Amino acid sequence: MSHGLCVLTGRAGEGKTAVAVEAAHFLRQRHAFAHGTYLIDLVGISQIREMLRVVSAALQLATPATRSSELVRQLATFRRCLIVLDRCDCALTHAPKQFTWLLATILRESHVSVLLVARAPLPADAHTVIGADTSIGTVHLGRLSDAHAAVLAMAAARALGRQLRRADARELGARGTRAG
């Protein structure tokens, strides 16, 4: 994913968040974004001020942004990062113009790439608001076949198994340190 916006859409329960998380993990492993990848859950958020608060907290900004211009100014220090905005449906439904304008401002004024996850695509005028100089990709997820769902479930189980083994190893190491 180059500097720009990718919109991942699909019906509820089709795995949009899982795909976004896996894509962010894949890119993080390959050091594609020097200043990291951030997953920000915007479920239920329809007001831009609330979104600014949540984004500021997730990015651990020194000063929480209360205005779009403050967020963009602070994002300038993130030379190359990926922000995954997950479950943006409320913002797209209740404040589509403001949300699109905020996305456009972030993309135009910073070196941040955004992966937007929602059930519906961006509003029709979003491409005009965001601008022709920003690349916008769209991926629509459909229902997985049983075989693909099984492969995805097995991969998730393996990843969970690795996490549990690492946690067990850390716990055993901590026990050994305390005993010694």
NULUMKOL-194597 format. One record per atom (N, C-alpha, C): residue in three letters; x negated, y, z. Coordinates in steps of 0.2 Angstrom, whole numbers, plus 5000, padded with zeros to 4 digits. Layout:
<sites>
ALAXYZ/...
</sites>
This chain:
<sites>
MET499649945000/MET500050005000/MET499650065000/SER499650104995/SER499250164995/SER499650224998/HIS499350284999/HIS499750335002/HIS500350344999/GLY500950345003/GLY501550355000/GLY502050325005/LEU502650305002/LEU503250275005/LEU503450215002/CYS503550165006/CYS503850105004/CYS504550095008/VAL505050075004/VAL505650065007/VAL505849995007/LEU505949965013/LEU506149895013/LEU506849885015/THR507349865011/THR508049855012/THR508249785012/GLY508849775015/GLY509249715014/GLY509749705020/ARG510149655019/ARG510749655024/ARG510449635031/ALA510849645036/ALA510649625043/ALA510549555043/GLY509949535047/GLY509749465048/GLY509349435043/GLU509149475038/GLU508849445032/GLU508049445033/GLY507849465038/GLY507149465040/GLY506749525038/LYS507049585037/LYS506649645035/LYS506149665040/THR506349665047/THR505849675052/THR505249625052/ALA505449565051/ALA504849515051/ALA504449525046/VAL504649545040/VAL504249555034/VAL503849615035/ALA504149675038/ALA503749735039/ALA503149725044/VAL503349685050/VAL502849675055/VAL502249625052/GLU502449575048/GLU501949535045/GLU501549575040/ALA501849625036/ALA501449665031/ALA500949715035/ALA501249745040/ALA500749785044/ALA500149745047/HIS500349685050/HIS499849645053/HIS499249625047/PHE499549605041/PHE499049585036/PHE498649645034/LEU498949705034/LEU498549765032/LEU498049785037/ARG498249775044/ARG497849795049/ARG497249745049/GLN497349685048/GLN496749635048/GLN496249655042/ARG496449685037/ARG496049705031/ARG495849775032/HIS495949805038/HIS495649875039/HIS495849925034/ALA496549915031/ALA496749955026/ALA496950025028/PHE497050035035/PHE497250095038/PHE496750115044/ALA496250155043/ALA495750165048/ALA496050185054/HIS496550225055/HIS496850245061/HIS497450205063/GLY497450145061/GLY497950095063/GLY498650095060/THR499050045062/THR499750035060/THR500150045066/TYR500750075066/TYR501150085071/TYR501850065069/LEU502150025073/LEU502850005072/LEU503350045077/ILE503750075074/ILE504250125078/ILE504950105077/ASP505250085082/ASP505950065081/ASP506450125082/LEU506850135077/LEU507250195078/LEU508050175078/VAL508150115081/VAL508850095081/VAL509250145085/GLY509850155083/GLY510250205086/GLY510150275086/ILE509550295083/ILE509350365083/ILE509550395077/SER509950455078/SER510250485073/SER510050565073/GLN509750585078/GLN509550655079/GLN508850665078/ILE508650715074/ILE507950715072/ILE507550735079/ARG507750775083/ARG507450785090/ARG507250725093/GLU507750675094/GLU507650615097/GLU507150575093/MET507150575087/MET506650535083/MET505950565084/LEU505850625084/LEU505250655085/LEU504950635092/ARG505350635097/ARG505150605104/ARG504950535103/VAL505350495100/VAL505150425100/VAL504450415096/VAL504450445090/VAL503850445086/VAL503250465090/SER503250525093/SER502750555097/SER502550505103/ALA502950475106/ALA502850425111/ALA502450365108/ALA502750335103/ALA502450275099/ALA501750295097/LEU501550355095/LEU500950365092/LEU500450395098/GLN500750395104/GLN500350425110/GLN500050495108/LEU500450535106/LEU500250605104/LEU500150635111/ALA499550685111/ALA499450715117/ALA499950765119/THR500350795115/THR500850835116/THR501450815112/PRO502050785116/PRO502550765112/PRO502850815107/ALA503050805101/ALA503250855096/ALA504050865097/THR504150925097/THR504950945098/THR505150975091/ARG504650985087/ARG504851015080/ARG504450975075/SER504750975069/SER504450935064/SER503750955062/SER503651025062/SER503051055061/SER502451035066/GLU502651025072/GLU502151005077/GLU501950935076/LEU502450885074/LEU502250815073/LEU501850815067/VAL501950855062/VAL501550855056/VAL500850875057/ARG500750925061/ARG500150955063/ARG499750905067/GLN500050865071/GLN499650815075/GLN499550755071/LEU499950745066/LEU499850685061/LEU499250695057/ALA499050765056/ALA498450775052/ALA497850745055/THR497850735061/THR497250705064/THR497150625063/PHE497750595061/PHE497750525059/PHE497550525051/ARG496950515050/ARG496750525043/ARG497050475038/ARG497050415040/ARG497450355036/ARG497750305041/CYS498350315041/CYS498750265046/CYS499450245042/LEU499650185045/LEU500350165042/LEU500850165048/ILE501350205047/ILE501950205051/ILE502550165049/VAL502750115052/VAL503250075050/VAL503850105054/LEU504350135051/LEU504950155054/LEU505550105053/ASP505650065058/ASP506050015058/ASP506750035060/ARG507250005057/ARG507950005059/ARG508250085059/CYS508150115053/CYS508250185052/CYS508950195050/ASP509450155050/ASP510050155048/ASP510450215051/CYS510450225057/CYS510850285060/CYS510550345057/ALA509950355057/ALA509650425054/ALA509850435047/LEU509850375043/LEU510050385036/LEU510750395035/THR511150365040/THR511950375039/THR512150445042/HIS511850465048/HIS512150525051/HIS511750585050/ALA511150585048/ALA510750645046/ALA510250635040/PRO510550615034/PRO510150595029/PRO509750645026/LYS509950705026/LYS509650765023/LYS509050785027/GLN509150785034/GLN508650805039/GLN508050745039/PHE508350685039/PHE507850625039/PHE507450625033/THR507750635027/THR507350635021/THR506850695021/TRP507050755023/TRP506650815023/TRP506050795028/LEU506150765034/LEU505650755038/LEU505150705035/LEU505350655032/LEU504950605028/LEU504550635023/ALA504850685019/ALA504550725014/ALA503950765017/THR504050795022/THR503550835026/THR503050795028/ILE503150745031/ILE502650695034/ILE502150675028/LEU502450655023/LEU502150625017/LEU501750675013/ARG501950735013/ARG501650795009/ARG501050825013/GLU501150825020/GLU500750865024/GLU500250825028/SER500250755027/SER499750715031/SER499450665026/HIS499050625029/HIS498750565026/HIS499050495028/VAL499750505030/VAL500050445033/VAL500450415028/SER500450345028/SER500950305023/SER501450285028/VAL502050275025/VAL502650255029/VAL502950195025/LEU503150145030/LEU503550085027/LEU504250095031/LEU504750115027/LEU505350125030/LEU505850065030/VAL506150045035/VAL506549975035/VAL507249995037/ALA507749985032/ALA508449995033/ALA508849955029/ARG509449955031/ARG509949905027/ARG510049935020/ALA510150005020/ALA510250035013/ALA509650075011/PRO509650095004/PRO509150135002/PRO509150205004/LEU508650245002/LEU508650315003/LEU509250344999/PRO509450405002/PRO509950444998/PRO509750454991/ALA510250464986/ALA510050474979/ALA509650534978/ASP509650584982/ASP509250644981/ASP508550644984/ALA508450584987/ALA507750574991/ALA507150584987/HIS507150554981/HIS506550564977/HIS506450634975/THR506950674974/THR506850744972/THR506550784978/VAL506850764984/VAL506650804991/VAL505950784992/ILE505750714992/ILE505050694993/ILE504550714988/GLY504750724982/GLY504350744977/GLY503950694973/ALA503850714967/ALA503550674962/ALA502850654963/ASP502550694967/ASP501850674968/ASP501750624974/THR502250594977/THR502250544982/THR502450484979/SER502050424979/SER502350364976/SER502850334981/ILE503350314978/ILE503950274982/ILE504050214979/GLY503950164983/GLY504150094981/GLY504750064985/THR505050024982/THR505649994985/THR505649924984/VAL505849884990/VAL505849814990/VAL506549794993/HIS506949754990/HIS507549734992/HIS507449664994/LEU507549645000/LEU507549575003/LEU508249545002/GLY508249484999/GLY508849444998/GLY508849385003/ARG509349345003/ARG509349295008/ARG508849245006/LEU508449215011/LEU507949165009/LEU508249095008/SER507949065003/SER508148995002/SER507948955009/ASP508248895009/ASP508148855015/ASP507348835016/ALA507048825010/ALA506348805010/ALA505948865012/HIS506048925009/HIS505648985011/HIS505749005019/ALA506448995021/ALA506549005028/ALA506148955033/ALA506048895031/ALA505748845034/ALA504948865035/VAL504648885029/VAL503948905029/VAL503848965033/LEU504349015033/LEU504249075037/LEU504349055045/ALA504749015046/ALA504848985053/ALA504248955056/MET503948905051/MET503348875053/MET502748925054/ALA502648975050/ALA502149025051/ALA502249065058/ALA502849075059/ALA503049115065/ALA502849065071/ALA503049005071/ALA502848955076/ALA502148955077/ARG501748945072/ARG501048945072/ARG500749005076/ALA500949065074/ALA500749125076/ALA500849125084/LEU501449105086/LEU501649105093/LEU501249055097/GLY501149005094/GLY500648955097/GLY499948975098/ARG499749015093/ARG499049045094/ARG499049095100/GLN499549135100/GLN499649185105/GLN499649155112/LEU500049105113/LEU500149065119/LEU499449035121/ARG499149005116/ARG498448975118/ARG497949025120/ARG497949085117/ARG497549145119/ARG497749165126/ALA498349175128/ALA498649195134/ALA498449135140/ASP498449075138/ASP498249025143/ASP497549025144/ALA497149035139/ALA496449045140/ALA496249105144/ARG496549155143/ARG496449215147/ARG496649205155/GLU497149165156/GLU497349155162/GLU496849105166/LEU496649055162/LEU496149005165/LEU495549045166/GLY495349085162/GLY494749125163/GLY494749165169/ALA495349195170/ALA495449235176/ALA495449195182/ARG495749135182/ARG495749095188/ARG495049075190/GLY494649055184/GLY493949035186/GLY493549085189/THR493649155187/THR493349205189/THR493449215197/ARG494149215198/ARG494349225205/ARG494049165210/ALA494049105207/ALA493849045211/ALA493049055212/GLY492649085208/GLY491949085208/GLY491749135212/
</sites>
